[in-house]
């Protein structure tokens, strides 16, 4: 119950920060946005429609169309997020700050929208919009969801060129890049992990050194080379990014011919990391 309350609080807080940023920094400085919010900003400039109303209507339609692509909890949190974003856009509509530094404002826009979206995503919700479109494209067209999000967002952003101009478009792209990085940071935190796979004839010595020096667990998987059919023992290790240099030195000192692959990991649950029920 406490976890659910915390998640709802994060969704509400993130939604308010997002709406606040859109009014104070994005619209006030003639910048664009991606997704449904970007469309709402275009409609605001063309017809004077309040973004709080147009974004609520458009997101509501997308939720109705694509709710089956979201699980129950995500759907509920998304509805809360959409409602709170629209409410925030309405409440902060007349707010302003005394700043004429467009570049600085675009940076702050990226940071605040990134924090807002990061909190919503971290809690398990979405901001609807292009997220749902990307999931639909993934199911029926086989598109990667990340590429789908980028595709739909860029369509909206570049459509706003005729309203915000070249400089506004460039600043918008900078803002979106910052927002993406901040969102990733909020979701992953300071201690994002890496999954390391090591194939080496000296796997036992490497595993022993990792256990003794780094105090990390090592999983040994059994496989074989498809061409040679020779059996191979494969090590899999989950570490913090800061520990990778130490691991690399261990492997290099034992077997310079080892085959190593590294993957970024967003979440790790279990012994030595985060409890799965947190």
ABEGO torsion letter per residue (X at the ends): XAAAAAAAAAAAAAAAAAAAAAAAAAAAAGBBBBEAAAAAAAAAAAAGBBAAAAAAAAAAAAAAAAAAABBAAAAAAAAAAAAAAAAAAAAAAABBBBBABAAAAAAAAAAAAAAAAAAAAAAGBBAEEAAAAAAAAAAAAGBBAAAAAAAAAAAAAAAAAAAAEAAAAAAAAAAAAAAAAAAAAAAAEABBBBBBBBBBAAAAAAAAAAAAAAGBBBBBBBBBBAAAGBBBBBBBBBBBAAAAAAAAAAAAAABAABBBBBBBBABBBEBGBBBAAX
